[in-house]
Amino acid sequence: MTQQVQGPGRKNYVLDTNVLIENPESVLRLRNGVENAIHIPYHVLMELEGLKKTPKLRHIVANVIQVLSDHREHIHFIQNDKSHSAFTDIVDNHILDEIQASTIEDPVLVTNDRILKLQAELRGIKSEELRDSKPFESESQRFTGFVEEGEALVPNCFTWRDGKPVLHAPDGERIVNYTCDVWNVRPRTVYQNLALELIMSQHIDLVSIQSEAGYGKTFLALAAALFAVQEKKQYEKIFVLKPTIEIGAKLGYLPGDVTEKMEPYMKYVFDLLVKLHRCRAANKVFLNPNDEMLRINPKKFEILPLAFVRGMNIENAFVIIDEAQNLSRTEVRAVLTRMGEGVKCVVLGDTSQVDNPYLNEANNGLNWIVRKFKGFPNYAHIVLKGERSRGPITDMVLKSKL
């Protein structure tokens, strides 16, 4: 039963789904400390269940569920005989019905679906996440690539010395007091500069980069890839791999071959490639660099959905794995075991924007990489931050925390 708040001036707020989607923090604001009570109808949870399958809303729904879970003891969920009538076709409801109807003594539902966990608790069913799926909280954000004074050094980490960053490589330390110039791209912040330093270091095979949108992860990685392949000739080909969390028509139903099917997923990569081509001619990655409509040369540059990597053996290539926060631990392992001899791999991601409905800010591929590879002599990680990014409008967004 729903509790009612007693006392003069105290209010009972019942929140609709659209309010939570508009601002997940509305729960805390309306509660106003402890003055008011927040009530969430069971039907709202079911609407969130449906919305998490909407690509543009997945990460917002994840934030909503995180807030509801973190403040579970302060939220009253409305549940009565009207709560399940409209959702008889929802599979999760059937799962909970079966558990309640079973003769299992004190069952514990193990699931990584946080909405299902909340529903189970409301029905009096114990639930927990698979412990091996959540070994840490946002490791890729906590470990920035820098080590504080007094902390143990790890290979390829940075420290500050007299206001200058020092890279602690396995063969010794060096002060990074210069600005990298890669493919006529000059970094805007010290962190972008250090990211390029890690990517271009020959002793590092795998680099992971964490940041929110707007800090230039993909642009830097592509610039370094062109520099390494076309100028330094260290690798033969560039691969860009991306999880295809659906953004509209499912991949199998889109027209054309693999390249054409991937176009809506990777247009931004192509646009960045063209921008770099204008900075400095990248002729070999295009079939005819003089055409008005540029087309990628698949012998030198290939964009692939991660599903197509299974069974491949990638060698002598510069590989960029984008949006790694939308990969599971198993998927990360599967793709990284495809990397053969002579591969430089750059993994990009933002763990604050997880679109995969079965992953969260802590339980995702980017965090698994940082957790498991931190300390290896040929691995490095860095978090991009600072003030300048794509441009002045993006800068305002980041500064204001819109």
C-alpha positions in Angstrom: 0.0 0.0 0.0 1.1 3.6 -0.7 2.0 5.6 2.4 0.6 9.1 2.8 2.7 11.9 4.1 1.1 13.6 7.2 1.8 17.1 8.5 1.0 20.6 7.5 2.6 21.8 4.3 3.9 18.4 3.3 2.8 17.1 -0.1 2.4 13.7 -1.8 3.7 13.9 -5.3 2.8 11.2 -7.9 5.2 11.3 -10.8 4.3 10.5 -14.4 6.7 8.8 -16.8 7.3 12.0 -18.9 8.4 13.9 -15.8 11.1 11.3 -15.0 12.2 11.2 -18.7 12.4 15.0 -18.8 14.5 15.1 -15.6 15.5 12.0 -13.7 16.6 14.2 -10.8 13.0 15.4 -10.4 12.6 12.7 -7.7 15.1 14.5 -5.5 14.0 18.0 -6.3 10.3 17.4 -5.5 11.2 15.5 -2.4 13.0 18.6 -1.2 15.1 16.9 1.3 12.6 15.0 3.5 9.7 17.4 3.3 7.6 15.7 0.7 6.8 12.1 -0.4 7.4 10.7 -3.9 5.0 8.1 -5.3 5.6 6.1 -8.5 2.7 4.1 -10.0 3.6 0.6 -11.0 2.4 1.4 -14.5 5.2 4.0 -14.8 7.7 1.2 -14.3 6.1 -0.7 -17.1 6.2 2.3 -19.4 9.9 2.7 -18.6 10.2 -1.0 -19.5 8.9 -0.2 -23.0 10.8 3.0 -23.4 14.2 1.4 -22.7 13.9 -0.3 -26.1 13.7 3.2 -27.8 17.2 4.0 -29.0 17.1 7.7 -28.3 15.7 7.2 -24.7 17.8 4.2 -23.5 20.4 6.1 -21.6 17.8 8.4 -20.1 15.7 5.5 -18.9 18.9 4.0 -17.4 19.5 7.2 -15.5 15.9 7.2 -14.3 16.2 3.6 -13.0 19.5 4.4 -11.3 17.9 7.3 -9.4 14.9 5.1 -8.4 17.1 2.3 -7.3 19.5 4.6 -5.3 16.6 6.2 -3.4 14.4 3.1 -3.2 13.8 3.5 0.6 12.5 7.0 0.1 10.1 6.3 -2.8 6.6 4.9 -2.4 5.6 2.6 -5.3 1.8 2.5 -5.9 0.8 -1.1 -6.4 -2.8 -2.5 -6.2 -5.2 -4.8 -8.1 -5.1 -2.3 -11.0 -1.3 -2.4 -11.4 -0.9 -5.5 -13.7 -4.2 -5.5 -15.7 -2.9 -3.6 -18.7 0.4 -5.5 -18.9 -0.6 -9.2 -19.1 1.6 -9.6 -22.3 4.8 -8.4 -20.7 7.3 -11.3 -20.3 8.8 -9.9 -17.1 5.4 -10.0 -15.5 5.0 -13.7 -16.4 8.5 -14.4 -15.0 7.5 -12.8 -11.7 4.1 -14.6 -11.7 5.9 -18.0 -12.2 8.3 -17.3 -9.3 5.4 -16.4 -7.0 3.4 -19.4 -8.0 6.3 -21.8 -7.6 7.1 -23.8 -4.4 10.7 -22.6 -4.3 11.7 -21.7 -0.8 13.0 -18.1 -0.5 13.8 -17.6 -4.2 16.4 -15.0 -5.3 16.0 -13.6 -8.8 19.3 -13.0 -10.4 19.1 -10.3 -13.1 21.0 -7.3 -14.5 17.7 -5.7 -15.6 17.2 -3.0 -12.9 13.5 -2.4 -13.8 12.8 -6.1 -13.2 14.7 -5.9 -9.9 12.5 -3.1 -8.8 9.3 -5.0 -9.9 10.5 -8.1 -8.0 11.1 -6.2 -4.8 7.6 -4.7 -5.0 6.2 -8.3 -5.2 8.3 -9.4 -2.2 10.8 -11.4 -4.3 14.4 -11.0 -3.4 16.7 -10.0 -6.3 20.3 -9.3 -7.0 22.7 -8.6 -9.9 25.1 -11.2 -11.0 28.1 -10.2 -8.9 30.6 -11.0 -11.6 28.8 -8.5 -13.8 29.4 -5.5 -11.5 32.9 -5.8 -10.2 33.5 -2.0 -9.7 31.8 1.4 -10.2 32.9 3.3 -13.3 36.5 2.3 -13.2 37.0 4.0 -16.6 36.0 7.3 -14.9 37.8 6.9 -11.6 41.2 6.0 -13.1 41.8 9.1 -15.2 45.3 8.0 -16.4 46.9 10.1 -13.7 48.2 8.8 -10.4 48.1 10.9 -7.3 51.1 11.5 -5.2 51.7 8.6 -2.8 49.7 6.1 -5.0 51.4 3.2 -6.7 52.5 3.9 -10.3 51.1 1.7 -13.0 52.7 1.3 -16.5 51.9 4.2 -18.9 50.2 6.4 -16.2 50.9 10.1 -15.8 51.8 12.2 -12.8 52.3 16.0 -12.5 55.7 17.4 -11.9 56.2 21.2 -11.6 53.0 21.6 -13.5 54.0 19.3 -16.4 52.7 15.8 -17.1 55.2 12.9 -16.8 54.6 9.7 -18.6 55.8 6.6 -16.7 56.6 4.2 -19.5 58.0 0.7 -18.8 61.4 1.8 -20.1 61.5 5.0 -18.0 59.8 8.2 -17.4 59.7 11.3 -19.7 58.2 14.8 -19.4 55.6 15.6 -22.1 56.4 19.3 -22.6 55.6 19.4 -26.3 52.5 19.5 -28.3 51.8 16.6 -30.7 51.0 17.6 -34.3 49.3 14.6 -36.0 47.8 15.0 -39.5 47.8 18.8 -39.1 45.7 18.3 -36.0 46.9 20.1 -32.9 45.2 19.2 -29.6 43.2 21.8 -27.8 43.8 20.6 -24.3 46.7 19.0 -22.4 44.5 15.8 -22.1 44.0 15.6 -25.8 47.7 16.0 -26.2 48.4 13.2 -23.8 45.9 10.9 -25.5 47.8 11.4 -28.8 51.0 10.7 -27.0 49.7 7.4 -25.8 48.2 6.4 -29.2 51.4 7.2 -31.0 53.7 5.4 -28.5 55.0 2.3 -30.2 55.2 0.2 -27.0 51.5 0.6 -26.3 49.2 -1.8 -28.3 45.9 -0.9 -26.6 44.7 2.5 -25.6 41.3 3.3 -24.0 39.9 6.8 -23.9 36.9 7.8 -21.7 35.1 11.1 -22.0 31.7 12.7 -22.4 30.6 13.6 -25.9 32.3 16.7 -27.3 35.9 16.1 -26.2 37.1 14.8 -29.6 37.8 11.1 -28.9 36.9 9.9 -32.4 38.5 12.8 -34.2 41.8 12.3 -32.4 41.8 8.5 -33.0 41.1 9.0 -36.7 43.8 11.6 -37.1 46.3 9.3 -35.4 45.2 6.4 -37.6 45.7 8.4 -40.8 49.1 9.5 -39.6 50.2 6.0 -38.7 48.9 4.4 -41.9 49.5 7.0 -44.6 52.6 8.8 -43.3 54.4 6.4 -41.1 53.3 3.3 -43.0 53.2 1.4 -39.7 50.0 -0.4 -40.6 48.3 -1.4 -43.8 44.6 -0.6 -43.0 42.2 1.3 -40.7 39.2 -0.5 -39.2 36.4 1.3 -37.3 34.3 -1.1 -35.4 31.0 -0.2 -33.7 28.2 -1.9 -31.8 25.0 -1.5 -33.7 22.5 -0.6 -31.0 19.5 0.0 -33.3 18.7 3.6 -34.2 15.8 3.0 -36.5 15.2 0.2 -39.0 17.0 -2.9 -37.9 20.3 -3.5 -39.7 19.1 -6.6 -41.5 16.2 -4.7 -43.1 18.2 -1.8 -44.3 18.9 -1.8 -48.1 22.2 -2.4 -49.7 25.5 -4.2 -48.8 27.3 -4.1 -45.4 28.7 -0.6 -46.2 25.4 0.8 -47.1 23.7 -0.8 -44.1 26.2 0.8 -41.8 25.9 4.2 -43.3 23.3 5.6 -40.8 25.4 4.3 -37.9 28.7 5.7 -39.1 27.9 8.9 -41.0 29.6 10.9 -38.3 32.8 8.9 -38.8 32.7 9.6 -42.5 32.1 13.3 -41.9 35.2 13.4 -39.5 37.2 11.6 -42.1 36.3 14.2 -44.8 37.2 17.0 -42.3 40.6 15.4 -41.8 41.0 15.0 -45.5 40.5 18.8 -45.8 43.2 19.3 -43.1 45.6 17.2 -45.1 44.9 15.0 -48.1 44.1 11.5 -47.2 44.0 10.3 -50.8 44.5 6.5 -50.2 41.5 6.1 -48.0 39.2 7.3 -50.9 38.6 5.5 -54.2 38.9 8.8 -56.1 39.9 11.7 -53.8 39.0 14.2 -56.5 35.4 13.2 -56.8 32.8 15.6 -55.5 31.1 12.7 -53.7 33.9 10.9 -51.9 33.8 7.1 -51.5 35.8 5.1 -49.0 38.5 2.7 -50.4 37.7 -0.6 -48.6 41.3 -1.8 -49.1 42.5 1.0 -46.8 39.6 2.0 -44.6 36.7 -0.2 -43.5 33.7 0.5 -41.2 32.2 -2.7 -39.7 29.5 -3.7 -37.3 31.0 -5.8 -34.5 28.9 -8.7 -35.5 31.0 -9.0 -38.7 34.3 -9.3 -36.8 33.5 -12.7 -35.5 35.8 -15.2 -37.2 38.1 -12.5 -38.6 41.8 -12.3 -37.9 42.9 -8.7 -38.0 46.6 -8.1 -38.6 48.8 -5.1 -39.5 46.0 -2.7 -38.9 45.0 0.4 -36.9 41.7 -0.5 -35.2 39.2 1.9 -33.5 36.5 0.5 -31.4 33.8 3.1 -30.9 31.2 3.3 -28.2 32.7 0.5 -26.1 30.3 1.3 -23.3 27.6 -0.4 -25.3 29.5 -3.7 -25.3 29.2 -6.5 -22.8 32.2 -8.2 -21.2 31.8 -11.2 -23.5 31.6 -8.9 -26.6 34.7 -7.0 -25.7 36.6 -10.3 -25.2 35.3 -11.6 -28.5 36.4 -8.6 -30.5 39.8 -8.1 -28.8 40.7 -11.8 -29.4 40.4 -11.0 -33.1 43.5 -8.8 -33.0 46.5 -10.5 -34.4 50.1 -9.4 -35.1 50.9 -5.7 -35.8 47.7 -4.2 -34.4 47.2 -0.9 -32.7 43.8 -0.7 -31.0 42.1 2.4 -29.7 38.9 1.9 -27.6 36.6 4.8 -27.2 33.6 5.3 -24.9 31.5 7.3 -22.5 30.2 5.3 -19.6 27.7 8.0 -18.7 25.8 7.3 -21.9 25.0 3.6 -22.1 22.4 2.9 -24.7 22.4 -0.9 -24.3 19.4 -1.6 -22.1 21.1 -4.6 -20.4 24.3 -2.7 -19.4 24.8 0.3 -17.1 27.5 2.8 -16.1 29.6 0.2 -14.3 28.8 -3.0 -16.1 30.0 -2.4 -19.6 32.9 -3.2 -21.9 34.9 -0.1 -21.4 35.0 -0.6 -17.7 36.0 -4.2 -18.1 38.9 -3.2 -20.2 40.2 -0.7 -17.7 39.7 -3.1 -14.8 41.4 -6.1 -16.4 44.2 -4.4 -18.4 45.3 -1.7 -16.0 48.9 -2.5 -15.1 49.9 -4.3 -18.4 53.0 -2.7 -19.9 51.4 -2.4 -23.4 48.1 -0.8 -22.2 47.2 2.7 -21.3 44.0 4.6 -20.4 43.1 8.3 -20.2 40.1 10.4 -19.4 39.7 13.5 -21.6 38.6 16.7 -19.8 39.1 20.4 -19.9 37.1 23.3 -21.3 37.6 23.5 -25.0 36.2 20.8 -27.2 34.2 20.8 -30.5 33.4 24.5 -30.4 32.0 27.3 -28.3 28.5 26.0 -28.1 29.6 22.6 -26.9 31.9 24.3 -24.4 28.9 26.1 -23.0 27.0 22.8 -22.6 29.9 21.2 -20.8 30.6 24.2 -18.5 26.9 24.7 -17.6 26.3 20.9 -17.2 23.1 21.3 -19.2 
